[in-house]
C-alpha cells in the first residue's frame, strides 16, 4: 500500500447565506463550526463577521507541481498552474518553491466524519497531519518501469482513505531505558550544550 502524508488547511471562500451552504466550515469568533453544528445550535443566521472556509488537504511529500495542478501559496490563496513557466517558478524559484503546496484533495473528497474531527482538533489547538492511501494510474503507452507514474488519492465511497494508525505504546521498562539514555547523553555534554529538551530528543528517538 502506498501512502501520502498530508496536512489539512483552510481556504476562505465567499458566501451569501449559511443556510445555502452544504457542509462548509464557519469561523465565528475564534471557533470553527460546521453548518450542521450551527443549525443544531440554532445559530444558523449569517453574522457580519462570519468567515466561511473550504477544507483541503495539501501534500507534505517532495513532489513536483505540474500544469493543471492546484496549489496554495499560503492558507488563503489557491491557484491552478496555468503554464510551464508557472510550474517552474513553483518548483525552482528559491523564494517561492518552499511555499508552493500541492492540493491533494478538496473538501468534497473528505468524509463528514473527518471534517467534524478536524473542527474539534482546531478548536482544541491540536490539528494533526496524517496519511492517506494512494493509487497509481497507468501512463499512456507505459512501460513496466513507469507504470505507477501518476499518483491519485484512493477514494472509498467517494472520500479519501485515511490510514488509521495504532497508537504507539511503551512498557515501563522501555520508558526507563529511554530516560536513562537521555540522561547519559546529557551527562556527557557541557552546560552550554545542554539546551535540547527531553521533548525534542524524544521526538527524534521515539518509536516510528
C-alpha positions in Angstrom: 0.0 0.0 0.0 1.3 3.4 -1.0 0.6 6.3 1.4 0.9 10.1 1.2 1.5 12.4 4.2 -0.9 15.4 4.0 -1.8 18.5 6.1 -5.3 19.9 6.4 -5.6 23.5 5.5 -8.4 26.1 5.3 -9.1 28.2 2.2 -11.5 31.2 2.7 -14.5 31.2 0.4 -17.3 33.7 -0.2 -20.9 33.1 0.7 -24.3 34.7 1.0 -26.4 32.8 3.5 -25.2 30.0 5.8 -28.5 28.2 5.1 -27.4 27.8 1.4 -24.1 26.2 2.3 -23.7 22.4 2.4 -21.0 21.1 4.7 -18.8 24.2 4.7 -16.8 25.3 7.8 -17.7 28.5 9.5 -15.3 30.6 11.7 -17.4 32.5 14.3 -15.3 34.4 16.8 -12.2 32.2 17.3 -14.0 28.8 16.9 -14.9 26.7 13.9 -18.3 25.1 13.3 -19.8 23.0 10.5 -23.1 24.3 9.1 -24.7 21.2 10.7 -23.4 22.2 14.1 -24.6 25.8 13.7 -28.1 24.6 12.7 -28.2 22.2 15.7 -27.2 25.1 17.9 -29.9 27.3 16.3 -27.1 29.8 15.2 -27.8 29.4 11.5 -28.3 33.1 10.7 -25.5 34.9 9.0 -23.3 37.1 11.2 -21.5 40.1 9.6 -18.1 38.9 10.9 -18.5 35.2 9.9 -15.9 33.7 7.6 -16.5 30.5 5.6 -13.7 28.1 4.6 -13.2 25.1 2.5 -11.1 22.3 4.0 -8.4 20.9 1.7 -5.5 18.5 2.0 -2.1 19.6 0.9 0.9 17.4 0.2 3.8 17.2 2.5 5.7 15.0 0.1 8.6 16.2 -2.1 6.9 16.2 -5.4 6.8 18.4 -8.5 3.9 20.7 -9.3 2.7 20.2 -12.8 0.5 22.2 -15.2 -3.1 21.8 -14.2 -2.4 21.1 -10.5 -4.0 23.2 -7.8 -1.6 24.7 -5.3 -1.6 27.1 -2.4 0.9 29.8 -1.6 -0.5 30.3 1.9 -3.6 29.3 3.8 -5.8 31.8 1.9 -4.8 31.6 -1.7 -5.3 28.6 -4.1 -4.4 28.6 -7.8 -4.3 26.3 -10.8 -1.0 26.0 -12.5 -1.6 27.5 -16.0 1.7 27.0 -17.9 5.2 25.6 -17.7 6.7 28.9 -16.6 4.4 29.0 -13.5 5.2 25.3 -12.7 8.9 26.1 -13.0 8.5 29.0 -10.6 6.7 26.9 -8.1 9.3 24.2 -8.2 12.5 26.1 -8.7 12.4 29.8 -7.7 14.1 30.0 -4.3 11.7 32.4 -2.7 8.6 30.7 -4.0 9.3 26.9 -4.1 9.1 26.3 -0.3 5.7 27.8 -0.1 4.0 26.1 -3.1 2.0 23.3 -1.6 0.2 20.9 -3.9 -3.5 20.4 -3.2 -4.2 16.6 -2.9 -7.9 16.7 -2.1 -10.8 19.1 -1.9 -13.5 19.2 0.8 -15.9 17.2 -1.4 -13.4 14.3 -1.2 -13.1 14.4 2.6 -15.6 12.5 4.7 -18.0 14.4 7.1 -16.6 12.3 9.9 -13.1 13.6 9.4 -14.4 17.2 8.9 -16.1 17.0 12.3 -12.9 15.6 13.8 -10.8 18.4 12.2 -13.1 21.1 13.6 -12.8 19.5 17.1 -9.0 19.4 16.7 -8.8 23.0 15.6 -10.9 24.3 18.5 -8.7 22.4 20.9 -5.5 23.7 19.2 -4.1 20.3 18.1 -4.7 19.8 14.3 -2.6 16.8 13.2 -1.1 15.8 9.9 -2.0 12.3 8.7 -1.5 9.8 5.8 -3.9 8.8 3.1 -3.8 5.9 0.7 -2.8 6.5 -2.9 -3.4 4.7 -6.1 -1.2 4.9 -9.2 -2.7 5.3 -12.7 -1.0 3.8 -15.7 0.9 6.1 -18.0 -0.3 6.2 -21.7 1.9 3.7 -23.6 3.6 3.0 -20.3 6.5 0.6 -19.8 6.9 -1.7 -16.8 9.3 0.8 -15.3 7.0 3.8 -15.1 3.5 2.2 -14.7 3.0 4.0 -11.4 3.9 7.5 -12.5 0.6 9.3 -11.8 -0.5 9.1 -8.1 -4.0 10.0 -7.0 -5.8 9.6 -3.7 -7.6 6.3 -3.3 -11.3 7.1 -2.8 -13.5 4.9 -0.7 -17.2 5.7 -1.1 -16.1 9.0 -2.8 -13.8 10.0 0.1 -10.0 9.9 0.6 -8.9 6.8 2.5 -7.3 7.9 5.8 -4.6 5.5 7.2 -5.6 4.6 10.7 -2.5 4.0 12.8 -2.5 2.1 16.0 -1.4 4.3 19.0 2.3 3.7 20.0 2.6 2.3 23.5 5.7 1.8 25.8 6.3 -0.6 28.6 7.6 0.7 31.9 11.0 -0.9 31.1 11.2 0.9 27.7 10.4 4.3 29.3 13.1 3.7 31.9 15.7 2.8 29.3 14.8 5.9 27.2 15.0 8.2 30.2 18.4 6.8 31.3 19.7 7.1 27.7 18.7 10.8 27.6 20.3 11.4 31.0 23.5 9.6 30.0 23.7 11.8 26.8 23.2 15.0 28.8 25.8 13.9 31.3 28.4 13.8 28.5 27.6 17.4 27.5 28.9 20.6 29.0 26.5 23.2 30.4 26.4 25.2 27.2 25.4 22.2 25.1 22.6 21.0 27.4 19.9 23.0 25.7 18.0 20.2 23.9 14.8 19.4 25.8 13.5 15.9 26.5 10.5 16.6 24.3 12.8 17.4 21.3 15.1 14.4 21.9 12.1 12.0 22.4 10.6 13.2 19.1 13.8 12.3 17.3 14.2 8.9 19.1 10.7 7.6 19.6 9.2 4.5 18.0 8.1 5.0 14.4 
